[in-house]
Amino acid sequence: MRVVTCAVVALVLVALGIVQFASDAFFASAAAPGSVPRRVPVSLALRVYRVLDRIAPAEYVEATLATYDLQRGDTRGALHHAVLMPPSPARSEILGRIALARGDRTLAREYFFAAPDIDALQREVRRVARTDPVRAYAFELRVRNRLSALQTHPDAVAEAYWIMGSLATSCARREAFAREHWLRRALANDIAAVRLSPLSEKYLLAAASAENNLGDSGAALRLYRRVHAIDPDAVLP
């Protein structure tokens, strides 16, 4: 019985070692030159993971294979593996990347919201803002609301407010008939960012600029003084 137990343990350890080597091979590009992961061929890793996919389709197996297929441009193969994953942020993030690779940005955004993949969402905001700052503002508002609902770090919410302030200023330049409306939105968002992160020079400067845009030089000066109190060497407008 002891011999059988030892044999089983040995087989398990060997199997785990093979899986570890295979996992390392998928990320060999990030390994140091000459290291063991660099020496394991990806083809071996794929064979190991394909076997695991048949006998033990764990989430990390499906996620790894989906990511590999996606990097190769095989969205069909990536989707096959992604849908086998249990509902999770990782699954939503991969499905979002698949949708983006297929050119369906609307679906990709919904998956990124579900994940949530804030970096991917902010990239989309920047892309939309180049041609339509009003739509980008509405998009960033959803991002801010998502961050608030997640009770994430206040700095992340403050950054979303600051982005909304910048987008509102862009809208004011384009929407002549609603210029003051957008300038007031810009100020409200910049002030909200300052409240959440009162020591940020960036947010204070944005709020001061917003006050100037609305003609309140006194309020702008008070904000500039706060910047100078934080950093006496700061270069002010």
JOCOR-V433628 format. One record per residue. RES is the residue in three letters. PHI is phi in radians with two decimals (none if undefined). OMEGA is omega in whole degrees, -180 to 180 (none if undefined). D_LAST is the distance of its C-alpha to the last C-alpha in Angstrom with 2 decimals. Layout:
RES & PHI & OMEGA & D_LAST
RES & PHI & OMEGA & D_LAST
This chain:
MET & none & 180 & 81.58
ARG & -1.14 & 179 & 79.52
VAL & -1.12 & -180 & 79.68
VAL & -1.11 & 180 & 78.52
THR & -1.07 & 180 & 75.62
CYS & -1.10 & 180 & 74.54
ALA & -1.14 & 179 & 74.80
VAL & -1.11 & 179 & 72.68
VAL & -1.06 & 180 & 70.02
ALA & -1.11 & 179 & 70.08
LEU & -1.10 & 179 & 69.71
VAL & -1.10 & -180 & 66.78
LEU & -1.12 & 178 & 65.05
VAL & -1.13 & 180 & 65.68
ALA & -1.07 & 179 & 64.36
LEU & -1.12 & 178 & 61.18
GLY & -1.13 & 179 & 60.77
ILE & -1.13 & 179 & 61.16
VAL & -1.10 & 180 & 58.62
GLN & -1.12 & 178 & 56.14
PHE & -1.08 & 179 & 56.68
ALA & -1.12 & 179 & 56.26
SER & -1.09 & 180 & 53.01
ASP & -1.09 & -177 & 51.67
ALA & -1.11 & 180 & 52.58
PHE & -1.15 & -178 & 50.26
PHE & -2.01 & -176 & 47.30
ALA & -1.09 & -178 & 48.68
SER & -1.11 & 180 & 45.71
ALA & -1.62 & -178 & 43.65
ALA & -1.46 & 180 & 46.43
ALA & -1.21 & 178 & 46.78
PRO & -1.00 & 179 & 48.84
GLY & 1.49 & 180 & 52.48
SER & -1.32 & -178 & 52.25
VAL & -1.01 & 180 & 54.85
PRO & -0.98 & 180 & 52.67
ARG & -1.19 & -176 & 52.10
ARG & -1.61 & -179 & 55.89
VAL & -1.53 & -178 & 56.66
PRO & -1.19 & 180 & 56.94
VAL & -1.10 & 180 & 55.14
SER & -1.05 & 177 & 58.44
LEU & -1.16 & 179 & 60.02
ALA & -1.03 & 180 & 57.19
LEU & -1.10 & -180 & 57.64
ARG & -1.09 & 180 & 61.40
VAL & -1.11 & -177 & 60.92
TYR & -1.24 & 176 & 58.43
ARG & -1.13 & 177 & 60.63
VAL & -1.14 & 178 & 63.49
LEU & -1.05 & -179 & 61.39
ASP & -1.09 & -180 & 60.36
ARG & -1.43 & -173 & 64.05
ILE & -1.79 & -178 & 65.23
ALA & -2.62 & -176 & 62.23
PRO & -1.27 & 180 & 59.38
ALA & -1.26 & -177 & 56.88
GLU & -1.03 & -177 & 53.27
TYR & -1.17 & 178 & 51.91
VAL & -1.18 & -180 & 54.50
GLU & -1.12 & -180 & 53.56
ALA & -1.13 & -180 & 49.81
THR & -1.15 & -180 & 50.30
LEU & -1.18 & 178 & 52.51
ALA & -1.12 & 180 & 50.25
THR & -1.12 & 179 & 47.23
TYR & -1.08 & 180 & 49.39
ASP & -1.09 & -179 & 50.62
LEU & -1.15 & 178 & 47.16
GLN & -1.12 & 178 & 45.90
ARG & -1.50 & -179 & 48.89
GLY & 1.51 & 180 & 48.10
ASP & -1.62 & -177 & 51.11
THR & -1.22 & 179 & 49.71
ARG & -1.15 & 178 & 53.25
GLY & -1.13 & 179 & 54.17
ALA & -1.09 & -180 & 50.91
LEU & -1.13 & 179 & 51.55
HIS & -0.98 & -179 & 55.13
HIS & -1.37 & -177 & 54.01
ALA & -1.09 & -177 & 51.03
VAL & -1.23 & 177 & 53.20
LEU & -1.45 & 178 & 55.57
MET & -1.33 & 175 & 52.91
PRO & -1.21 & 178 & 52.95
PRO & -0.95 & -178 & 50.12
SER & -2.93 & 175 & 47.11
PRO & -1.01 & -180 & 43.40
ALA & -1.09 & 178 & 44.45
ARG & -1.11 & 180 & 46.73
SER & -1.10 & -179 & 44.11
GLU & -1.13 & 179 & 41.59
ILE & -1.18 & 178 & 44.25
LEU & -1.09 & 176 & 45.35
GLY & -1.13 & 179 & 41.78
ARG & -1.16 & 177 & 41.54
ILE & -1.15 & 179 & 44.93
ALA & -1.05 & 180 & 43.93
LEU & -1.13 & 179 & 40.78
ALA & -1.11 & 179 & 42.98
ARG & -1.54 & 177 & 45.28
GLY & 1.50 & 179 & 42.53
ASP & -1.68 & -176 & 42.75
ARG & -1.19 & -180 & 39.11
THR & -1.10 & 178 & 39.94
LEU & -1.15 & 180 & 42.51
ALA & -1.03 & -179 & 40.33
ARG & -1.09 & -180 & 37.57
GLU & -1.13 & 177 & 40.18
TYR & -1.17 & 179 & 41.46
PHE & -1.15 & 175 & 38.00
PHE & -1.14 & -178 & 37.46
ALA & -1.18 & -172 & 40.87
ALA & -1.02 & -17 & 40.24
PRO & -1.48 & 176 & 37.30
ASP & -1.86 & -173 & 35.55
ILE & -1.14 & 180 & 31.88
ASP & -1.06 & 179 & 30.74
ALA & -1.14 & 179 & 32.97
LEU & -1.12 & -180 & 31.78
GLN & -1.20 & 175 & 28.09
ARG & -1.10 & 178 & 29.12
GLU & -1.17 & 177 & 30.86
VAL & -1.04 & -179 & 27.89
ARG & -1.10 & 180 & 25.78
ARG & -1.14 & -180 & 28.74
VAL & -1.15 & -176 & 29.26
ALA & -1.09 & -179 & 25.60
ARG & -1.11 & -178 & 25.82
THR & -2.09 & -175 & 28.27
ASP & -2.55 & -177 & 28.32
PRO & -1.11 & 179 & 25.25
VAL & -1.15 & 178 & 27.32
ARG & -1.18 & 178 & 30.03
ALA & -1.13 & 178 & 27.65
TYR & -1.08 & 179 & 26.19
ALA & -1.09 & 179 & 29.79
PHE & -1.15 & -180 & 30.49
GLU & -1.14 & 176 & 27.59
LEU & -1.06 & 176 & 28.81
ARG & -1.11 & 178 & 32.14
VAL & -1.10 & 179 & 30.61
ARG & -1.06 & 179 & 28.87
ASN & -1.10 & 179 & 32.19
ARG & -1.15 & 179 & 34.07
LEU & -1.09 & 179 & 31.93
SER & -1.12 & -180 & 32.35
ALA & -1.14 & 180 & 36.09
LEU & -1.37 & -176 & 36.40
GLN & 0.95 & -180 & 34.81
THR & -1.29 & -177 & 32.79
HIS & -1.05 & -178 & 30.22
PRO & -0.96 & -180 & 27.47
ASP & -1.08 & 179 & 24.78
ALA & -1.18 & 178 & 26.28
VAL & -1.19 & 178 & 26.23
ALA & -1.05 & 178 & 22.61
GLU & -1.10 & 178 & 21.75
ALA & -1.11 & 177 & 23.85
TYR & -1.08 & -180 & 22.03
TRP & -1.08 & 177 & 18.64
ILE & -1.08 & 177 & 20.35
MET & -1.09 & 177 & 21.76
GLY & -1.10 & 179 & 18.43
SER & -1.13 & 179 & 17.22
LEU & -1.17 & 179 & 20.64
ALA & -1.11 & 176 & 20.61
THR & -1.11 & 177 & 17.47
SER & -1.11 & 178 & 19.43
CYS & -1.10 & -180 & 22.43
ALA & -1.09 & 179 & 20.74
ARG & -1.22 & -176 & 20.14
ARG & -1.60 & -175 & 23.80
GLU & -1.80 & -174 & 25.50
ALA & -1.02 & -177 & 25.05
PHE & -1.30 & 180 & 27.69
ALA & -2.06 & -174 & 26.22
ARG & -1.00 & -177 & 22.52
GLU & -1.12 & 178 & 22.08
HIS & -0.99 & -178 & 24.27
TRP & -1.26 & 178 & 22.15
LEU & -1.13 & 177 & 18.85
ARG & -1.20 & 175 & 20.64
ARG & -1.12 & 179 & 21.88
ALA & -1.03 & 180 & 18.47
LEU & -1.09 & -179 & 17.41
ALA & -1.05 & 180 & 20.80
ASN & -1.23 & 179 & 20.55
ASP & -1.15 & 177 & 17.12
ILE & -1.14 & 178 & 18.46
ALA & -1.11 & 178 & 21.65
ALA & -1.12 & 179 & 19.97
VAL & -1.11 & -180 & 18.34
ARG & -1.10 & -179 & 21.83
LEU & -1.37 & -178 & 23.45
SER & -2.40 & -170 & 21.10
PRO & -1.19 & -179 & 19.40
LEU & -1.77 & 180 & 18.30
SER & -1.47 & 178 & 16.43
GLU & -1.10 & -178 & 12.75
LYS & -1.02 & -178 & 12.69
TYR & -1.23 & 178 & 14.29
LEU & -1.12 & 179 & 12.32
LEU & -1.14 & 179 & 8.97
ALA & -1.13 & 180 & 11.22
ALA & -1.15 & 178 & 12.75
ALA & -1.11 & 178 & 9.78
SER & -1.10 & 179 & 9.01
ALA & -1.13 & 177 & 12.79
GLU & -1.12 & 178 & 13.07
ASN & -1.08 & -180 & 10.91
ASN & -1.09 & 179 & 13.16
LEU & -1.63 & 176 & 16.06
GLY & 1.52 & -180 & 15.15
ASP & -1.74 & -177 & 14.95
SER & -1.19 & 179 & 12.12
GLY & -1.12 & 178 & 14.16
ALA & -1.13 & 178 & 14.27
ALA & -1.08 & -180 & 10.57
LEU & -1.07 & 179 & 10.29
ARG & -1.08 & 178 & 13.19
LEU & -1.23 & 177 & 11.76
TYR & -1.08 & 178 & 8.70
ARG & -1.12 & 177 & 11.66
ARG & -1.12 & 177 & 13.61
VAL & -1.09 & -179 & 11.32
HIS & -1.13 & 178 & 11.57
ALA & -1.17 & 179 & 15.28
ILE & -1.33 & -178 & 15.78
ASP & -2.41 & -178 & 14.17
PRO & -1.06 & -178 & 13.78
ASP & -1.61 & -178 & 12.73
ALA & -1.11 & 177 & 9.79
VAL & -1.53 & -177 & 6.84
LEU & -1.78 & 179 & 3.82
PRO & -1.06 & none & 0.00
